[in-house]
Amino acid sequence: MATALSAFLRKTPGEALREYFDRPEIGLPTEFDWPASDAELSGPLLGAIEKMSRVQRDRISNDAERVHALSDEPGQAAIYSVAEDPALLGGLANPHARSLWIFLNAQDRFSHAEEVRFTEDRRRGRMWAGYITEPGSVVQRNALARYAFVSANKEFSGAAHAHVDNFDRVRTTHALQGQRAHVGADGRSVRGQGTVSRARGLRLARLQVPRLHH
């Protein structure tokens, strides 16, 4: 967690950090002297944080960890997949700036991005079961269909409890530094000149089933 906080303070542009720390609930002392250079900012900020209460420090550390977790390539893909205006994000300085902007201005979308990232991280692991249906299938969202789905999975898995969430996600390919990328019909990545942002909508059902203990 300390590493995430340090990276958050070093890599997030000063203007974005100021927007975060100027919020009253964060509790940064009003007399804090903001350095003119971003390169000189992390040390003084870290020193100010260390003088705060335990509750305040824990809150900042938790926020920093969440923002930092979505600053890598999979995290940025998740953020772009839920962004209302990908072009706005593309104009921000770096991944930490994009992640923090969503965190501050669209909390629900940030949480959705965390879910997308979690899904991508876990879906190939031992704790995750994936099911493939026919292309173009419609995900039923009504209560009766959800109940039938939960009941069938409880019977199949032997679990006493199961929970199903329906949510939409978009897999986005976005452009950086004047190049564009998209997925061709053969599944390969195709690159070319120009700027493009394309999205493909996916509708998923997430099933949570407690593990059985033998």
Secondary structure, DSSP 8 states (H G I E B T S, - for coil): -HHHHHHHHHHS-HHHHHHHHTSTTT---TT----SSGGGTHHHHHHHHHTS-HHHHHHHHHHHHHHHHTSSHHHHHHHHHH-S-HHHHHTSSSHHHHHHHHHHH-HHHHHHHHHHHHHHHHTTSTT-------TT-----SHHHHHHHHHHHHHHH--S--EEEEEEEEEEEE-BTTEEEEE-TTS-EEEEES--EEEEEEEEEEEE------
